[in-house]
Amino acid sequence: MPTKPLDPIFVLDSAETFWPIDVKSVEEVPATLVTSNGDDGGAVNLASLPSDGGRMNFPPKPEEAEKRLRPNLGKVGYRREVEGGGLTWVQYWLWYLYNPKLVIVTGDHEGDWEFVQVAYAGETPVCMTCSQHHAGGARMWWNVEQSADGRPIVYVARGSHANYFRPVHQIPWVGDVGDAKGERLDDVEWKDFGDWATWAGRWGNSMGEGRSPQSPGCQLERWNDPHVFHSKARIEL
């Protein structure tokens, strides 16, 4: 990892209900496991998730659980480094208990994994990518807004938790809003991933069009080929 990684600052919308939170929250909610054949697998234990997958099932009113857990488990994320395309990519993944954003017939699902990544050539940052629904946004480093100490600033859309390079208002194809008037998370605690990062199951019990997310390590290009994900992202001006 570069000697001094420029950890991003995340700015929330003023009406955001859910914050990034430690994955231990799934045990504390508590979530139960639905096995791959649909049976009740008991309480979720991150240290012993079944190798054949399944899905987590959260109790009703996740916003109440999140509010209860936030003081001890909030403002936590997961950081990793991966090589790709001749660059070193430092990825920052955030876990949210719920995605309440409804886009026509999709969205509004249990669990939400989002991330941003910064590419380095040696110690020099080159470009950055932000996850946005099923796609992403990209900018060269010189066009990324930065704090006084050089950290990139990311604007989080209300409900969907999609990440943008600027405050947003009614993005046409998804209706995302991020007014940048909410909490400024400049002190996220970045932790290492555990074995749960590549679990074959789904982080939530929502199915159909608004399915709960797969584990970060099962999200193909986002995890294994960051340079490919960046190359396919929409260039944001």
N, C-alpha and C positions, 0 to 999 in steps of 0.2 A: 504494500500500500504506500502511496506517496507519503513523504515524511510529514507533511502538514496538510491532510485532506481538508478541503474547504467544505465543511459540513453545511448543508442547506438550512435556511430559515424558512419555516412554513407559516403563512399568514392565512388564518381562517376567515370565513364569512361571519358577519355579525350575528346571524341566526343559526349558525351551525350547532347541531345537537350532539354529535359524536366527535370525540377526539382520538388521535392515535393512542393505542394502549398496549400494554404488555400482553403477549399471547397467553400468559398465565390466567388472563381473564376468562378464557373458555372453561377453565377448571373451577373458577370462583363464581361464575354466573349462577349455578353451574350448568354446563351443557351435558347432554347425554349422547351416547353413540348409537347411531343406526347402522347396523352391519351391512355388508354388501348384499346380503340376501333379505334385507328389510327387517331383521330382528332387533330387539332391544339389546344393546351391548353394554348397558350400564353407564356409569359416570365416565366422562372423558378424562383420560390420563395421558398427557403429552408424552410421557416416557414409555408408554406401551400401546401406541396406536397400532391397529391391526394392519399387517402388511398387504392385505387384499383390499384395503380402502374402506369404503363406507362414507358416512357423512355425520357431521355434528348437528345436534338439534338444540337450539336455544329456547329458553322459556319465554312466555309472552312479556311484553313491555320491556324490550331491551334498553330503552332510554333510561329507565329507572335503575337497571343494573349497572349501566355504564356510569351514571352519576354517582352511584354508591362506590364503585371500584376506582374511579378516576383519581382520588386523592393519593392512593398508594401505588397504583399501576399505570397511571396516565403519563403521557409524554415520553413514551418509550418506542424505539424503532430498532431496526436490524440492518447492519451494515456488512457488506462483503466486497471482495475484490475479484475481478475476473479479467482475463486477457481476451482480446478479440480485435481483429483487423489491425494488428500492430500497435494497439493502444492498451492502456490499463484503464479499466472501467471500475469506478467505485460506485456501488449501488446502495441506495437507501430505501428500505422497504418499510411500509407502515401498515399496521393491522388495525382495522376498525370493527367493532362488534356488529354494526349494521349499516346498510346502505338504503336510506329511505327515499332516494331519488327515483321517481317513476318517469320513464321516457316512453310514451305511447303504451306499448304492451310489455315493455321490459323494464328492468331495474327493480327497486324495492325488494331487496333480498337480504337474508341473514349473512353476515360476514362480508368483509371487503379488504382485499389486499391491493395496495397501490405502491408505486415506487418512482423514484427519479434516479438518474445516473449521470455522473460526470466522467468524461474521458480525459486521460492524461497521456501526454508524450513525455516520458520521464517524469519530471516534477511540474511540468507546465500543463495547466488545464487547456483543453482544445475545444470541446463541445459538450452539450448537455441534452438529455432526453427526459421527457416527463410522460408518465402514463396518463392516458385519457380514454376511459371506457375500453373499447376493444382495440384502440390504436394508440398513437402517441404524438407529442409535439416535440420539435427539435429546434435548437439554435446553436450557432457558433458561440464560443465563450465570450468573444468581444461584444456580443449583442445580448448577453444575459445581465439582468439587473443584479447589482451586488451591493452588499452592505459596506460600511466604511472600512471594515477589515477584510473585504474581498470575498465574503461568503455569498453564494447565490440565493436569491429570494424567490420563493415559490408560492403561488397563490392557489389556494385549495377551494374548489367549487363546493357550494353547500349541498350536502346530502350525498352526491355522487363521489365526492372526494377525489375527483379528477384534478390533476395538477397542471397549472398554467404558468406562463412566464409573465403574466400581467393580470391585473384585476379583470374580471369578465362580467358581461351582462347579456344574458339570453343568447348564448352561442347557438346559432340557427339550427343545427342538426340535433342537438341534445337539450337545449334550453338551460345550459349551466349558468349559474350565477355565483360570483365570488366577489363581494364588494370590498374585501381587504380591510374591513372595519372591525374584525373580530380579534381573537387572541393571536398574538405573535409568538410562535413557538421557536425561540432561538436557543433553547436549552434542552432539546430532546436528548435523552440518554440512549446512545447507540450501543446495542448489544450484538453478540455473535449469534448466528443461527444454531439451532439444535437439530437433532435428527428429524424432528417434525417437519423441517423445511421441505423434505422430499416425500412426505406421506402421500399415498395414492388416493386419498379420499377428498371430500369437499368440506370446506370450512363453513358449514351452515346446512340447513335442511330445505332451502328454497330450490325448487326445480322448475323445469319449463324454460320459457324465454328469459326469465330473470333468475338464472341459476346462481347458487352460491359459488364462490371462487375455488379454484384448485390451489394446492400448496404452491408457494413461489417456485420451488424446484421442479414443478410439473408444468410450468408455463412456457415451455419450449424456448423460443428465441429470446424472450425476456431474461431468462436465466442462463441459457447455454451460449447464446450468440448475441451479446449486447450490441455489437456493431451492426448486425443485420437488422435488429429492431430499430436502431437509430436510423439506418438508411431508408427504412420504410415509413418513418414518422413524417408527419406534415411539418414543413418548415414554417415556423411562426415568425412574422415580421415584427 
